[in-house]
Amino acid sequence: MEKKCIYCNIELSSESVVDVCQKCGHGVWGSKMFKAIQENMQNAQENGDLHQGSVGGELDENTDSKPNDGW
């Protein structure tokens, strides 16, 4: 799946932990806050917490449960 910036629609790296490009991230939150957001999201991804609570998608290979299918 191709990732794109939610603001300007430029293509992003598949490894990006945020759906915002550098230019837009700096414009929206400022350099210092955007860096903090990226670091926190990277830490969440490394801890396996990034997609916690996601709806739909594939079964997680590390659990026996299905993803949340809604209400």
mmCIF file as Biopython writes it, N, C-alpha, C and O atoms, coordinates in Angstrom:
data_model
#
loop_
_atom_site.group_PDB
_atom_site.id
_atom_site.type_symbol
_atom_site.label_atom_id
_atom_site.label_alt_id
_atom_site.label_comp_id
_atom_site.label_asym_id
_atom_site.label_entity_id
_atom_site.label_seq_id
_atom_site.pdbx_PDB_ins_code
_atom_site.Cartn_x
_atom_site.Cartn_y
_atom_site.Cartn_z
_atom_site.occupancy
_atom_site.B_iso_or_equiv
_atom_site.auth_seq_id
_atom_site.auth_asym_id
_atom_site.pdbx_PDB_model_num
ATOM 1   N N  . MET A ? 1  ? 0.839   -1.177  0.000  1.0 0.0 1  A 1 
ATOM 2   C CA . MET A ? 1  ? 0.000   0.000   0.000  1.0 0.0 1  A 1 
ATOM 3   C C  . MET A ? 1  ? 0.887   1.244   0.000  1.0 0.0 1  A 1 
ATOM 4   O O  . MET A ? 1  ? 1.820   1.356   0.795  1.0 0.0 1  A 1 
ATOM 5   N N  . GLU A ? 2  ? 0.590   2.145   -0.876 1.0 0.0 2  A 1 
ATOM 6   C CA . GLU A ? 2  ? 1.360   3.369   -1.014 1.0 0.0 2  A 1 
ATOM 7   C C  . GLU A ? 2  ? 0.946   4.368   0.062  1.0 0.0 2  A 1 
ATOM 8   O O  . GLU A ? 2  ? -0.241  4.645   0.237  1.0 0.0 2  A 1 
ATOM 9   N N  . LYS A ? 3  ? 1.939   4.911   0.787  1.0 0.0 3  A 1 
ATOM 10  C CA . LYS A ? 3  ? 1.657   5.904   1.816  1.0 0.0 3  A 1 
ATOM 11  C C  . LYS A ? 3  ? 1.841   7.293   1.234  1.0 0.0 3  A 1 
ATOM 12  O O  . LYS A ? 3  ? 2.788   7.550   0.490  1.0 0.0 3  A 1 
ATOM 13  N N  . LYS A ? 4  ? 0.915   8.192   1.584  1.0 0.0 4  A 1 
ATOM 14  C CA . LYS A ? 4  ? 0.993   9.573   1.127  1.0 0.0 4  A 1 
ATOM 15  C C  . LYS A ? 4  ? 0.737   10.515  2.295  1.0 0.0 4  A 1 
ATOM 16  O O  . LYS A ? 4  ? 0.032   10.171  3.244  1.0 0.0 4  A 1 
ATOM 17  N N  . CYS A ? 5  ? 1.317   11.702  2.213  1.0 0.0 5  A 1 
ATOM 18  C CA . CYS A ? 5  ? 1.104   12.748  3.208  1.0 0.0 5  A 1 
ATOM 19  C C  . CYS A ? 5  ? -0.372  13.139  3.201  1.0 0.0 5  A 1 
ATOM 20  O O  . CYS A ? 5  ? -0.955  13.358  2.139  1.0 0.0 5  A 1 
ATOM 21  N N  . ILE A ? 6  ? -0.969  13.225  4.375  1.0 0.0 6  A 1 
ATOM 22  C CA . ILE A ? 6  ? -2.383  13.563  4.462  1.0 0.0 6  A 1 
ATOM 23  C C  . ILE A ? 6  ? -2.650  15.028  4.130  1.0 0.0 6  A 1 
ATOM 24  O O  . ILE A ? 6  ? -3.801  15.402  3.905  1.0 0.0 6  A 1 
ATOM 25  N N  . TYR A ? 7  ? -1.623  15.857  4.094  1.0 0.0 7  A 1 
ATOM 26  C CA . TYR A ? 7  ? -1.797  17.274  3.788  1.0 0.0 7  A 1 
ATOM 27  C C  . TYR A ? 7  ? -1.520  17.601  2.324  1.0 0.0 7  A 1 
ATOM 28  O O  . TYR A ? 7  ? -2.335  18.259  1.677  1.0 0.0 7  A 1 
ATOM 29  N N  . CYS A ? 8  ? -0.378  17.151  1.790  1.0 0.0 8  A 1 
ATOM 30  C CA . CYS A ? 8  ? -0.003  17.548  0.429  1.0 0.0 8  A 1 
ATOM 31  C C  . CYS A ? 8  ? -0.024  16.397  -0.570 1.0 0.0 8  A 1 
ATOM 32  O O  . CYS A ? 8  ? 0.166   16.614  -1.767 1.0 0.0 8  A 1 
ATOM 33  N N  . ASN A ? 9  ? -0.253  15.166  -0.086 1.0 0.0 9  A 1 
ATOM 34  C CA . ASN A ? 9  ? -0.391  13.983  -0.936 1.0 0.0 9  A 1 
ATOM 35  C C  . ASN A ? 9  ? 0.914   13.513  -1.577 1.0 0.0 9  A 1 
ATOM 36  O O  . ASN A ? 9  ? 0.878   12.696  -2.497 1.0 0.0 9  A 1 
ATOM 37  N N  . ILE A ? 10 ? 2.065   14.009  -1.115 1.0 0.0 10 A 1 
ATOM 38  C CA . ILE A ? 10 ? 3.348   13.541  -1.635 1.0 0.0 10 A 1 
ATOM 39  C C  . ILE A ? 10 ? 3.588   12.120  -1.124 1.0 0.0 10 A 1 
ATOM 40  O O  . ILE A ? 10 ? 3.167   11.778  -0.019 1.0 0.0 10 A 1 
ATOM 41  N N  . GLU A ? 11 ? 4.256   11.301  -1.916 1.0 0.0 11 A 1 
ATOM 42  C CA . GLU A ? 11 ? 4.528   9.914   -1.529 1.0 0.0 11 A 1 
ATOM 43  C C  . GLU A ? 11 ? 5.509   9.874   -0.354 1.0 0.0 11 A 1 
ATOM 44  O O  . GLU A ? 11 ? 6.482   10.628  -0.319 1.0 0.0 11 A 1 
ATOM 45  N N  . LEU A ? 12 ? 5.241   8.987   0.603  1.0 0.0 12 A 1 
ATOM 46  C CA . LEU A ? 12 ? 6.083   8.812   1.781  1.0 0.0 12 A 1 
ATOM 47  C C  . LEU A ? 12 ? 6.746   7.441   1.750  1.0 0.0 12 A 1 
ATOM 48  O O  . LEU A ? 12 ? 6.273   6.523   1.080  1.0 0.0 12 A 1 
ATOM 49  N N  . SER A ? 13 ? 7.822   7.318   2.467  1.0 0.0 13 A 1 
ATOM 50  C CA . SER A ? 13 ? 8.495   6.036   2.624  1.0 0.0 13 A 1 
ATOM 51  C C  . SER A ? 13 ? 7.561   5.070   3.341  1.0 0.0 13 A 1 
ATOM 52  O O  . SER A ? 13 ? 6.810   5.474   4.229  1.0 0.0 13 A 1 
ATOM 53  N N  . SER A ? 14 ? 7.602   3.808   2.963  1.0 0.0 14 A 1 
ATOM 54  C CA . SER A ? 14 ? 6.754   2.809   3.622  1.0 0.0 14 A 1 
ATOM 55  C C  . SER A ? 14 ? 7.144   2.621   5.087  1.0 0.0 14 A 1 
ATOM 56  O O  . SER A ? 14 ? 6.348   2.106   5.872  1.0 0.0 14 A 1 
ATOM 57  N N  . GLU A ? 15 ? 8.348   3.026   5.466  1.0 0.0 15 A 1 
ATOM 58  C CA . GLU A ? 15 ? 8.809   2.914   6.848  1.0 0.0 15 A 1 
ATOM 59  C C  . GLU A ? 15 ? 8.376   4.092   7.713  1.0 0.0 15 A 1 
ATOM 60  O O  . GLU A ? 15 ? 8.576   4.063   8.928  1.0 0.0 15 A 1 
ATOM 61  N N  . SER A ? 16 ? 7.787   5.126   7.116  1.0 0.0 16 A 1 
ATOM 62  C CA . SER A ? 16 ? 7.385   6.312   7.867  1.0 0.0 16 A 1 
ATOM 63  C C  . SER A ? 16 ? 6.341   5.941   8.916  1.0 0.0 16 A 1 
ATOM 64  O O  . SER A ? 16 ? 5.369   5.248   8.615  1.0 0.0 16 A 1 
ATOM 65  N N  . VAL A ? 17 ? 6.548   6.406   10.153 1.0 0.0 17 A 1 
ATOM 66  C CA . VAL A ? 17 ? 5.619   6.095   11.242 1.0 0.0 17 A 1 
ATOM 67  C C  . VAL A ? 17 ? 4.496   7.124   11.346 1.0 0.0 17 A 1 
ATOM 68  O O  . VAL A ? 17 ? 3.541   6.930   12.098 1.0 0.0 17 A 1 
ATOM 69  N N  . VAL A ? 18 ? 4.610   8.211   10.595 1.0 0.0 18 A 1 
ATOM 70  C CA . VAL A ? 18 ? 3.553   9.230   10.548 1.0 0.0 18 A 1 
ATOM 71  C C  . VAL A ? 18 ? 3.122   9.414   9.101  1.0 0.0 18 A 1 
ATOM 72  O O  . VAL A ? 18 ? 3.912   9.199   8.182  1.0 0.0 18 A 1 
ATOM 73  N N  . ASP A ? 19 ? 1.890   9.806   8.901  1.0 0.0 19 A 1 
ATOM 74  C CA . ASP A ? 19 ? 1.359   9.995   7.549  1.0 0.0 19 A 1 
ATOM 75  C C  . ASP A ? 19 ? 1.454   11.458  7.121  1.0 0.0 19 A 1 
ATOM 76  O O  . ASP A ? 19 ? 0.543   12.000  6.495  1.0 0.0 19 A 1 
ATOM 77  N N  . VAL A ? 20 ? 2.573   12.080  7.474  1.0 0.0 20 A 1 
ATOM 78  C CA . VAL A ? 20 ? 2.821   13.487  7.168  1.0 0.0 20 A 1 
ATOM 79  C C  . VAL A ? 20 ? 4.275   13.617  6.719  1.0 0.0 20 A 1 
ATOM 80  O O  . VAL A ? 20 ? 5.172   13.040  7.334  1.0 0.0 20 A 1 
ATOM 81  N N  . CYS A ? 21 ? 4.510   14.379  5.642  1.0 0.0 21 A 1 
ATOM 82  C CA . CYS A ? 21 ? 5.883   14.598  5.176  1.0 0.0 21 A 1 
ATOM 83  C C  . CYS A ? 21 ? 6.596   15.603  6.089  1.0 0.0 21 A 1 
ATOM 84  O O  . CYS A ? 21 ? 5.958   16.273  6.901  1.0 0.0 21 A 1 
ATOM 85  N N  . GLN A ? 22 ? 7.897   15.699  5.951  1.0 0.0 22 A 1 
ATOM 86  C CA . GLN A ? 22 ? 8.696   16.602  6.775  1.0 0.0 22 A 1 
ATOM 87  C C  . GLN A ? 22 ? 8.230   18.053  6.636  1.0 0.0 22 A 1 
ATOM 88  O O  . GLN A ? 22 ? 8.047   18.751  7.634  1.0 0.0 22 A 1 
ATOM 89  N N  . LYS A ? 23 ? 8.040   18.498  5.403  1.0 0.0 23 A 1 
ATOM 90  C CA . LYS A ? 23 ? 7.660   19.890  5.158  1.0 0.0 23 A 1 
ATOM 91  C C  . LYS A ? 23 ? 6.332   20.224  5.834  1.0 0.0 23 A 1 
ATOM 92  O O  . LYS A ? 23 ? 6.225   21.239  6.522  1.0 0.0 23 A 1 
ATOM 93  N N  . CYS A ? 24 ? 5.329   19.384  5.645  1.0 0.0 24 A 1 
ATOM 94  C CA . CYS A ? 24 ? 4.022   19.634  6.248  1.0 0.0 24 A 1 
ATOM 95  C C  . CYS A ? 24 ? 4.076   19.482  7.767  1.0 0.0 24 A 1 
ATOM 96  O O  . CYS A ? 24 ? 3.464   20.268  8.490  1.0 0.0 24 A 1 
ATOM 97  N N  . GLY A ? 25 ? 4.795   18.491  8.249  1.0 0.0 25 A 1 
ATOM 98  C CA . GLY A ? 25 ? 4.922   18.288  9.693  1.0 0.0 25 A 1 
ATOM 99  C C  . GLY A ? 25 ? 5.532   19.500  10.379 1.0 0.0 25 A 1 
ATOM 100 O O  . GLY A ? 25 ? 5.073   19.922  11.440 1.0 0.0 25 A 1 
ATOM 101 N N  . HIS A ? 26 ? 6.559   20.047  9.773  1.0 0.0 26 A 1 
ATOM 102 C CA . HIS A ? 26 ? 7.200   21.237  10.335 1.0 0.0 26 A 1 
ATOM 103 C C  . HIS A ? 26 ? 6.262   22.436  10.250 1.0 0.0 26 A 1 
ATOM 104 O O  . HIS A ? 26 ? 6.223   23.263  11.161 1.0 0.0 26 A 1 
ATOM 105 N N  . GLY A ? 27 ? 5.503   22.530  9.150  1.0 0.0 27 A 1 
ATOM 106 C CA . GLY A ? 27 ? 4.566   23.641  8.983  1.0 0.0 27 A 1 
ATOM 107 C C  . GLY A ? 27 ? 3.397   23.583  9.944  1.0 0.0 27 A 1 
ATOM 108 O O  . GLY A ? 27 ? 2.925   24.620  10.408 1.0 0.0 27 A 1 
ATOM 109 N N  . VAL A ? 28 ? 2.922   22.383  10.249 1.0 0.0 28 A 1 
ATOM 110 C CA . VAL A ? 28 ? 1.751   22.219  11.115 1.0 0.0 28 A 1 
ATOM 111 C C  . VAL A ? 28 ? 2.133   22.324  12.592 1.0 0.0 28 A 1 
ATOM 112 O O  . VAL A ? 28 ? 1.490   23.056  13.344 1.0 0.0 28 A 1 
ATOM 113 N N  . TRP A ? 29 ? 3.171   21.602  13.014 1.0 0.0 29 A 1 
ATOM 114 C CA . TRP A ? 29 ? 3.519   21.529  14.434 1.0 0.0 29 A 1 
ATOM 115 C C  . TRP A ? 29 ? 4.790   22.271  14.822 1.0 0.0 29 A 1 
ATOM 116 O O  . TRP A ? 29 ? 5.031   22.495  16.008 1.0 0.0 29 A 1 
ATOM 117 N N  . GLY A ? 30 ? 5.602   22.655  13.854 1.0 0.0 30 A 1 
ATOM 118 C CA . GLY A ? 30 ? 6.909   23.237  14.154 1.0 0.0 30 A 1 
ATOM 119 C C  . GLY A ? 30 ? 7.936   22.127  14.252 1.0 0.0 30 A 1 
ATOM 120 O O  . GLY A ? 30 ? 7.590   20.974  14.509 1.0 0.0 30 A 1 
ATOM 121 N N  . SER A ? 31 ? 9.198   22.471  14.049 1.0 0.0 31 A 1 
ATOM 122 C CA . SER A ? 31 ? 10.274  21.474  13.992 1.0 0.0 31 A 1 
ATOM 123 C C  . SER A ? 31 ? 10.416  20.672  15.279 1.0 0.0 31 A 1 
ATOM 124 O O  . SER A ? 31 ? 10.522  19.446  15.238 1.0 0.0 31 A 1 
ATOM 125 N N  . LYS A ? 32 ? 10.420  21.355  16.418 1.0 0.0 32 A 1 
ATOM 126 C CA . LYS A ? 32 ? 10.647  20.678  17.700 1.0 0.0 32 A 1 
ATOM 127 C C  . LYS A ? 32 ? 9.518   19.697  18.026 1.0 0.0 32 A 1 
ATOM 128 O O  . LYS A ? 32 ? 9.780   18.562  18.424 1.0 0.0 32 A 1 
ATOM 129 N N  . MET A ? 33 ? 8.270   20.127  17.859 1.0 0.0 33 A 1 
ATOM 130 C CA . MET A ? 33 ? 7.134   19.262  18.177 1.0 0.0 33 A 1 
ATOM 131 C C  . MET A ? 33 ? 7.031   18.105  17.179 1.0 0.0 33 A 1 
ATOM 132 O O  . MET A ? 33 ? 6.739   16.978  17.578 1.0 0.0 33 A 1 
ATOM 133 N N  . PHE A ? 34 ? 7.264   18.362  15.902 1.0 0.0 34 A 1 
ATOM 134 C CA . PHE A ? 34 ? 7.190   17.293  14.907 1.0 0.0 34 A 1 
ATOM 135 C C  . PHE A ? 34 ? 8.255   16.235  15.173 1.0 0.0 34 A 1 
ATOM 136 O O  . PHE A ? 34 ? 7.996   15.042  15.014 1.0 0.0 34 A 1 
ATOM 137 N N  . LYS A ? 35 ? 9.446   16.658  15.576 1.0 0.0 35 A 1 
ATOM 138 C CA . LYS A ? 35 ? 10.507  15.700  15.928 1.0 0.0 35 A 1 
ATOM 139 C C  . LYS A ? 35 ? 10.060  14.841  17.117 1.0 0.0 35 A 1 
ATOM 140 O O  . LYS A ? 35 ? 10.283  13.630  17.122 1.0 0.0 35 A 1 
ATOM 141 N N  . ALA A ? 36 ? 9.437   15.453  18.112 1.0 0.0 36 A 1 
ATOM 142 C CA . ALA A ? 36 ? 8.953   14.711  19.282 1.0 0.0 36 A 1 
ATOM 143 C C  . ALA A ? 36 ? 7.863   13.717  18.881 1.0 0.0 36 A 1 
ATOM 144 O O  . ALA A ? 36 ? 7.848   12.583  19.359 1.0 0.0 36 A 1 
ATOM 145 N N  . ILE A ? 37 ? 6.959   14.138  18.010 1.0 0.0 37 A 1 
ATOM 146 C CA . ILE A ? 37 ? 5.898   13.250  17.530 1.0 0.0 37 A 1 
ATOM 147 C C  . ILE A ? 37 ? 6.503   12.052  16.812 1.0 0.0 37 A 1 
ATOM 148 O O  . ILE A ? 37 ? 6.106   10.914  17.063 1.0 0.0 37 A 1 
ATOM 149 N N  . GLN A ? 38 ? 7.463   12.299  15.918 1.0 0.0 38 A 1 
ATOM 150 C CA . GLN A ? 38 ? 8.107   11.211  15.184 1.0 0.0 38 A 1 
ATOM 151 C C  . GLN A ? 38 ? 8.818   10.251  16.136 1.0 0.0 38 A 1 
ATOM 152 O O  . GLN A ? 38 ? 8.718   9.034   15.979 1.0 0.0 38 A 1 
ATOM 153 N N  . GLU A ? 39 ? 9.533   10.793  17.119 1.0 0.0 39 A 1 
ATOM 154 C CA . GLU A ? 39 ? 10.247  9.936   18.074 1.0 0.0 39 A 1 
ATOM 155 C C  . GLU A ? 39 ? 9.275   9.083   18.884 1.0 0.0 39 A 1 
ATOM 156 O O  . GLU A ? 39 ? 9.512   7.893   19.090 1.0 0.0 39 A 1 
ATOM 157 N N  . ASN A ? 40 ? 8.183   9.690   19.342 1.0 0.0 40 A 1 
ATOM 158 C CA . ASN A ? 40 ? 7.181   8.935   20.116 1.0 0.0 40 A 1 
ATOM 159 C C  . ASN A ? 40 ? 6.516   7.855   19.274 1.0 0.0 40 A 1 
ATOM 160 O O  . ASN A ? 40 ? 6.285   6.747   19.759 1.0 0.0 40 A 1 
ATOM 161 N N  . MET A ? 41 ? 6.211   8.162   18.035 1.0 0.0 41 A 1 
ATOM 162 C CA . MET A ? 41 ? 5.604   7.176   17.140 1.0 0.0 41 A 1 
ATOM 163 C C  . MET A ? 41 ? 6.589   6.045   16.825 1.0 0.0 41 A 1 
ATOM 164 O O  . MET A ? 41 ? 6.193   4.882   16.744 1.0 0.0 41 A 1 
ATOM 165 N N  . GLN A ? 42 ? 7.862   6.380   16.648 1.0 0.0 42 A 1 
ATOM 166 C CA . GLN A ? 42 ? 8.882   5.363   16.395 1.0 0.0 42 A 1 
ATOM 167 C C  . GLN A ? 42 ? 9.006   4.436   17.604 1.0 0.0 42 A 1 
ATOM 168 O O  . GLN A ? 42 ? 9.092   3.218   17.447 1.0 0.0 42 A 1 
ATOM 169 N N  . ASN A ? 43 ? 9.016   5.009   18.809 1.0 0.0 43 A 1 
ATOM 170 C CA . ASN A ? 43 ? 9.081   4.197   20.027 1.0 0.0 43 A 1 
ATOM 171 C C  . ASN A ? 43 ? 7.862   3.295   20.150 1.0 0.0 43 A 1 
ATOM 172 O O  . ASN A ? 43 ? 7.990   2.135   20.541 1.0 0.0 43 A 1 
ATOM 173 N N  . ALA A ? 44 ? 6.686   3.810   19.821 1.0 0.0 44 A 1 
ATOM 174 C CA . ALA A ? 44 ? 5.462   3.008   19.876 1.0 0.0 44 A 1 
ATOM 175 C C  . ALA A ? 44 ? 5.540   1.849   18.885 1.0 0.0 44 A 1 
ATOM 176 O O  . ALA A ? 44 ? 5.121   0.734   19.196 1.0 0.0 44 A 1 
ATOM 177 N N  . GLN A ? 45 ? 6.075   2.111   17.695 1.0 0.0 45 A 1 
ATOM 178 C CA . GLN A ? 45 ? 6.211   1.054   16.693 1.0 0.0 45 A 1 
ATOM 179 C C  . GLN A ? 45 ? 7.175   -0.023  17.187 1.0 0.0 45 A 1 
ATOM 180 O O  . GLN A ? 45 ? 6.902   -1.215  17.046 1.0 0.0 45 A 1 
ATOM 181 N N  . GLU A ? 46 ? 8.285   0.390   17.758 1.0 0.0 46 A 1 
ATOM 182 C CA . GLU A ? 46 ? 9.277   -0.575  18.263 1.0 0.0 46 A 1 
ATOM 183 C C  . GLU A ? 46 ? 8.710   -1.401  19.408 1.0 0.0 46 A 1 
ATOM 184 O O  . GLU A ? 46 ? 9.076   -2.565  19.571 1.0 0.0 46 A 1 
ATOM 185 N N  . ASN A ? 47 ? 7.818   -0.812  20.204 1.0 0.0 47 A 1 
ATOM 186 C CA . ASN A ? 47 ? 7.197   -1.522  21.333 1.0 0.0 47 A 1 
ATOM 187 C C  . ASN A ? 47 ? 5.992   -2.352  20.916 1.0 0.0 47 A 1 
ATOM 188 O O  . ASN A ? 47 ? 5.438   -3.095  21.726 1.0 0.0 47 A 1 
ATOM 189 N N  . GLY A ? 48 ? 5.581   -2.229  19.650 1.0 0.0 48 A 1 
ATOM 190 C CA . GLY A ? 48 ? 4.424   -2.976  19.169 1.0 0.0 48 A 1 
ATOM 191 C C  . GLY A ? 48 ? 3.100   -2.317  19.519 1.0 0.0 48 A 1 
ATOM 192 O O  . GLY A ? 48 ? 2.049   -2.953  19.433 1.0 0.0 48 A 1 
ATOM 193 N N  . ASP A ? 49 ? 3.138   -1.047  19.913 1.0 0.0 49 A 1 
ATOM 194 C CA . ASP A ? 49 ? 1.929   -0.346  20.332 1.0 0.0 49 A 1 
ATOM 195 C C  . ASP A ? 49 ? 1.335   0.543   19.247 1.0 0.0 49 A 1 
ATOM 196 O O  . ASP A ? 49 ? 0.282   1.141   19.467 1.0 0.0 49 A 1 
ATOM 197 N N  . LEU A ? 50 ? 1.964   0.651   18.101 1.0 0.0 50 A 1 
ATOM 198 C CA . LEU A ? 50 ? 1.554   1.619   17.093 1.0 0.0 50 A 1 
ATOM 199 C C  . LEU A ? 50 ? 0.174   1.340   16.530 1.0 0.0 50 A 1 
ATOM 200 O O  . LEU A ? 50 ? -0.580  2.285   16.301 1.0 0.0 50 A 1 
ATOM 201 N N  . HIS A ? 51 ? -0.193  0.092   16.296 1.0 0.0 51 A 1 
ATOM 202 C CA . HIS A ? 51 ? -1.475  -0.232  15.685 1.0 0.0 51 A 1 
ATOM 203 C C  . HIS A ? 51 ? -2.470  -0.776  16.698 1.0 0.0 51 A 1 
ATOM 204 O O  . HIS A ? 51 ? -3.467  -1.393  16.324 1.0 0.0 51 A 1 
ATOM 205 N N  . GLN A ? 52 ? -2.208  -0.555  17.956 1.0 0.0 52 A 1 
ATOM 206 C CA . GLN A ? 52 ? -3.102  -1.009  19.013 1.0 0.0 52 A 1 
ATOM 207 C C  . GLN A ? 52 ? -4.448  -0.315  18.867 1.0 0.0 52 A 1 
ATOM 208 O O  . GLN A ? 52 ? -4.510  0.912   18.793 1.0 0.0 52 A 1 
ATOM 209 N N  . GLY A ? 53 ? -5.515  -1.085  18.827 1.0 0.0 53 A 1 
ATOM 210 C CA . GLY A ? 53 ? -6.848  -0.521  18.695 1.0 0.0 53 A 1 
ATOM 211 C C  . GLY A ? 53 ? -7.287  -0.304  17.259 1.0 0.0 53 A 1 
ATOM 212 O O  . GLY A ? 53 ? -8.355  0.261   17.023 1.0 0.0 53 A 1 
ATOM 213 N N  . SER A ? 54 ? -6.479  -0.746  16.281 1.0 0.0 54 A 1 
ATOM 214 C CA . SER A ? 54 ? -6.860  -0.598  14.881 1.0 0.0 54 A 1 
ATOM 215 C C  . SER A ? 54 ? -8.066  -1.465  14.573 1.0 0.0 54 A 1 
ATOM 216 O O  . SER A ? 54 ? -8.241  -2.534  15.158 1.0 0.0 54 A 1 
ATOM 217 N N  . VAL A ? 55 ? -8.886  -1.005  13.664 1.0 0.0 55 A 1 
ATOM 218 C CA . VAL A ? 55 ? -10.079 -1.738  13.266 1.0 0.0 55 A 1 
ATOM 219 C C  . VAL A ? 55 ? -9.835  -2.363  11.901 1.0 0.0 55 A 1 
ATOM 220 O O  . VAL A ? 55 ? -9.372  -1.688  10.982 1.0 0.0 55 A 1 
ATOM 221 N N  . GLY A ? 56 ? -10.143 -3.653  11.764 1.0 0.0 56 A 1 
ATOM 222 C CA . GLY A ? 56 ? -9.974  -4.351  10.492 1.0 0.0 56 A 1 
ATOM 223 C C  . GLY A ? 56 ? -8.550  -4.808  10.286 1.0 0.0 56 A 1 
ATOM 224 O O  . GLY A ? 56 ? -7.697  -4.639  11.157 1.0 0.0 56 A 1 
ATOM 225 N N  . GLY A ? 57 ? -8.299  -5.387  9.132  1.0 0.0 57 A 1 
ATOM 226 C CA . GLY A ? 57 ? -6.949  -5.823  8.807  1.0 0.0 57 A 1 
ATOM 227 C C  . GLY A ? 57 ? -6.746  -7.303  9.022  1.0 0.0 57 A 1 
ATOM 228 O O  . GLY A ? 57 ? -7.699  -8.056  9.222  1.0 0.0 57 A 1 
ATOM 229 N N  . GLU A ? 58 ? -5.517  -7.702  8.978  1.0 0.0 58 A 1 
ATOM 230 C CA . GLU A ? 58 ? -5.133  -9.103  9.083  1.0 0.0 58 A 1 
ATOM 231 C C  . GLU A ? 58 ? -5.056  -9.546  10.538 1.0 0.0 58 A 1 
ATOM 232 O O  . GLU A ? 58 ? -4.997  -8.720  11.449 1.0 0.0 58 A 1 
ATOM 233 N N  . LEU A ? 59 ? -5.058  -10.855 10.743 1.0 0.0 59 A 1 
ATOM 234 C CA . LEU A ? 59 ? -4.823  -11.413 12.067 1.0 0.0 59 A 1 
ATOM 235 C C  . LEU A ? 59 ? -3.397  -11.128 12.480 1.0 0.0 59 A 1 
ATOM 236 O O  . LEU A ? 59 ? -2.482  -11.190 11.660 1.0 0.0 59 A 1 
ATOM 237 N N  . ASP A ? 60 ? -3.210  -10.823 13.726 1.0 0.0 60 A 1 
ATOM 238 C CA . ASP A ? 60 ? -1.874  -10.623 14.265 1.0 0.0 60 A 1 
ATOM 239 C C  . ASP A ? 60 ? -1.268  -11.999 14.508 1.0 0.0 60 A 1 
ATOM 240 O O  . ASP A ? 60 ? -1.854  -12.815 15.220 1.0 0.0 60 A 1 
ATOM 241 N N  . GLU A ? 61 ? -0.110  -12.265 13.927 1.0 0.0 61 A 1 
ATOM 242 C CA . GLU A ? 61 ? 0.527   -13.577 14.054 1.0 0.0 61 A 1 
ATOM 243 C C  . GLU A ? 61 ? 0.912   -13.890 15.494 1.0 0.0 61 A 1 
ATOM 244 O O  . GLU A ? 61 ? 1.069   -15.058 15.850 1.0 0.0 61 A 1 
ATOM 245 N N  . ASN A ? 62 ? 1.068   -12.852 16.334 1.0 0.0 62 A 1 
ATOM 246 C CA . ASN A ? 62 ? 1.519   -13.052 17.706 1.0 0.0 62 A 1 
ATOM 247 C C  . ASN A ? 62 ? 0.375   -13.281 18.689 1.0 0.0 62 A 1 
ATOM 248 O O  . ASN A ? 62 ? 0.624   -13.523 19.870 1.0 0.0 62 A 1 
ATOM 249 N N  . THR A ? 63 ? -0.867  -13.208 18.229 1.0 0.0 63 A 1 
ATOM 250 C CA . THR A ? 63 ? -2.006  -13.419 19.121 1.0 0.0 63 A 1 
ATOM 251 C C  . THR A ? 63 ? -2.979  -14.408 18.492 1.0 0.0 63 A 1 
ATOM 252 O O  . THR A ? 63 ? -2.904  -14.698 17.298 1.0 0.0 63 A 1 
ATOM 253 N N  . ASP A ? 64 ? -3.881  -14.914 19.302 1.0 0.0 64 A 1 
ATOM 254 C CA . ASP A ? 64 ? -4.910  -15.824 18.816 1.0 0.0 64 A 1 
ATOM 255 C C  . ASP A ? 64 ? -6.197  -15.091 18.480 1.0 0.0 64 A 1 
ATOM 256 O O  . ASP A ? 64 ? -7.152  -15.711 18.013 1.0 0.0 64 A 1 
ATOM 257 N N  . SER A ? 65 ? -6.243  -13.785 18.708 1.0 0.0 65 A 1 
ATOM 258 C CA . SER A ? 65 ? -7.494  -13.051 18.522 1.0 0.0 65 A 1 
ATOM 259 C C  . SER A ? 65 ? -7.551  -12.397 17.162 1.0 0.0 65 A 1 
ATOM 260 O O  . SER A ? 65 ? -6.529  -12.152 16.522 1.0 0.0 65 A 1 
ATOM 261 N N  . LYS A ? 66 ? -8.774  -12.118 16.735 1.0 0.0 66 A 1 
ATOM 262 C CA . LYS A ? 66 ? -9.005  -11.406 15.478 1.0 0.0 66 A 1 
ATOM 263 C C  . LYS A ? 66 ? -8.945  -9.909  15.761 1.0 0.0 66 A 1 
ATOM 264 O O  . LYS A ? 66 ? -9.137  -9.485  16.900 1.0 0.0 66 A 1 
ATOM 265 N N  . PRO A ? 67 ? -8.677  -9.106  14.728 1.0 0.0 67 A 1 
ATOM 266 C CA . PRO A ? 67 ? -8.745  -7.648  14.925 1.0 0.0 67 A 1 
ATOM 267 C C  . PRO A ? 67 ? -10.184 -7.231  15.219 1.0 0.0 67 A 1 
ATOM 268 O O  . PRO A ? 67 ? -11.126 -7.957  14.901 1.0 0.0 67 A 1 
ATOM 269 N N  . ASN A ? 68 ? -10.343 -6.082  15.817 1.0 0.0 68 A 1 
ATOM 270 C CA . ASN A ? 68 ? -11.665 -5.567  16.152 1.0 0.0 68 A 1 
ATOM 271 C C  . ASN A ? 68 ? -12.464 -5.341  14.876 1.0 0.0 68 A 1 
ATOM 272 O O  . ASN A ? 68 ? -12.031 -4.594  13.999 1.0 0.0 68 A 1 
ATOM 273 N N  . ASP A ? 69 ? -13.635 -5.984  14.762 1.0 0.0 69 A 1 
ATOM 274 C CA . ASP A ? 69 ? -14.476 -5.850  13.580 1.0 0.0 69 A 1 
ATOM 275 C C  . ASP A ? 69 ? -15.547 -4.783  13.746 1.0 0.0 69 A 1 
ATOM 276 O O  . ASP A ? 69 ? -16.484 -4.736  12.949 1.0 0.0 69 A 1 
ATOM 277 N N  . GLY A ? 70 ? -15.442 -3.949  14.729 1.0 0.0 70 A 1 
ATOM 278 C CA . GLY A ? 70 ? -16.450 -2.912  14.961 1.0 0.0 70 A 1 
ATOM 279 C C  . GLY A ? 70 ? -17.134 -3.122  16.276 1.0 0.0 70 A 1 
ATOM 280 O O  . GLY A ? 70 ? -16.558 -3.697  17.200 1.0 0.0 70 A 1 
ATOM 281 N N  . TRP A ? 71 ? -18.351 -2.667  16.372 1.0 0.0 71 A 1 
ATOM 282 C CA . TRP A ? 71 ? -19.088 -2.733  17.623 1.0 0.0 71 A 1 
ATOM 283 C C  . TRP A ? 71 ? -19.703 -4.059  17.735 1.0 0.0 71 A 1 
ATOM 284 O O  . TRP A ? 71 ? -20.382 -4.343  18.722 1.0 0.0 71 A 1 
#
